Amino acid sequence: MQPTAGLAPSSLSLKDLPWQIDWDIHTCTLCGRCTAVCPVNAIELGVFRKRELHAKPGIPEKPTNTYTIYHGIRQRTDPAYRCIGCAMCNMVCPNNSIRPRKLAESPMLWYHHNRGGQPRTRGGRRNESGSLLDQLKFIRISMLTDPALDAGRHEFELKTLLGRILPPEEELKALKENGWTPPVREIYPLIIGGMSFGALSPNMWEGLIMGVTYLNEEMGIPARISTGEGGCPPRLLRSRFIKYVILQIASGYFGWDEIIRAIPEMQEDPCAVEIKYGQGAKPGDGGLLMWYKVNKLISALRGVPQGVSLPSPPTHQTKYSIEEAVAKMIQSMYMAWGFRVPVYPKISASSTSLAVLNNLVRNPYAAALGVDGEDGGTGAAYNVSINHMGHPIASNLRDCYLNLVAQGRQNEIPIIAGGGIGKNGNLAANAASLIMLGASAVQVGKYMMQAAAGCVGSEADRCNICNIGLCPKGITSQDPRIYRRLDPEKVAERVVDVYLSFDTEMRKIFAPLGRSTSLPIGMSDALGIADKDAAERLQIKYVV
């Protein structure tokens, strides 16, 4: 039996799409800006026929019809071109004639995310707006028991250490036997996490670097930024500003040919080297830069052909155990810079984090441990990985810290926590909570994109097309026609604003604790939560 002509099986009605376009025919001038700027071609100019029925009441005559033709905006119902709610159409409309409107989500759409047999890929965070970190409260307020501090008048030392901090007797022994002690850096506890030159546009990357440099050179705030796994621009490698950068090496080794060539010509050592073994958004997967974003500049920087996708292996090849990783990766990176630069691994939070940590404790070359929780963001991953894989950062961090306490090593290996910090805008509160649970520093990526560059992606599945290079704001695009919308100087200004406001809020949190000369790392008696199960799991106070 031949199928009848009609809609394709994957076509949906407008009510089955999460975003619907509202268009005002009376104010629209049909300039075409909205259709030109839509990153997913969800709207198009169309020709419409309007039917009008004419009938006279009380007169038994057959009604007549008249038809008028007019041009307007049509929303496409094919799931492959569904509206993502970025609102770029509204931003460019001179008459405010068009805007997206969020509808109650229909489950029908989720049955159509497999066009061509390929499951959905996207960027962003896990599509879950809730956060345990937002439920934590600071309950220890010094009044008559301890001297409370004035957040506006007292001086605070909001700095942390990155590097292996040996006990005095072990440090003297290492110095006597090897003529060497582990390098340690004094940094600010808020790190801009790894977002590669390639995942981010040149303008976005330049803005972040300019902002971090200004914080260090003018404001005296030792902020640091990780490069991600895409290498580093040659001019930055050979400048004095490289000391504010954490170089990341991942399983694809992209860009490291250029980094190795630049070592003899470096004016300064980098802040640290981060060996990426995993990230919270997609545990067990390597990085991925889609072919849309591999243009001439990115291919030259990474040493790969132009226009091909760049997946990284899920693990570093030839290194299949923790012992091998320490012996081959960490120590070789130390040797490359003459044992002057701290080197540490970054892993995705999982039930195996303690095994990694215990092996690092035994090796004096391990400078820290980066742990990335399930709410971490990504530029490209399968939807099933982002939404359903990973471990919450709070409990994983707490397990790691208490394990160090049990060994008496809690002051030796810093733990850098990430994943969902500032997810709902509460950056300082979330960071302070993690520090009191045991972190020495925190790292953020998605939050910086939202705060510094106006990223419109959200956990309600809005936008999240970082992977295909069509970011409406120009943050994650490699197309100069798109990323020129982003002003690097404005990004740098916003980075400075974020750090200054974060610093003020951290002082407001730490002042009532009576802490001004050091971070309250592991000071869990200052935390409480109204969830009894969570309180028992984190070993903090249950408060109602």
WODA-V28678 format. One record per helix or strand. SS is the DSSP state (~ for helix, > for strand). FROM is the first residue (numbers start at 0). TO is the last residue. Records with the same first field share a line. If there is no record, write none. Layout:
BEGIN
SS: FROM-TO / FROM-TO
END
This chain:
BEGIN
>: 10-10 / 18-22 / 42-53 / 63-74 / 77-77 / 97-101 / 120-123 / 136-137 / 159-162 / 183-186 / 189-191 / 196-196 / 199-199 / 223-225 / 244-248 / 271-275 / 287-288 / 309-310 / 341-347 / 365-371 / 377-381 / 413-417 / 440-443 / 526-528 / 540-541
~: 13-15 / 32-36 / 78-80 / 87-91 / 106-111 / 114-116 / 131-134 / 167-177 / 201-216 / 233-236 / 239-243 / 255-264 / 279-281 / 290-292 / 295-301 / 321-335 / 352-360 / 382-387 / 392-406 / 426-436 / 445-452 / 465-467 / 479-482 / 487-510 / 523-525 / 531-537
END
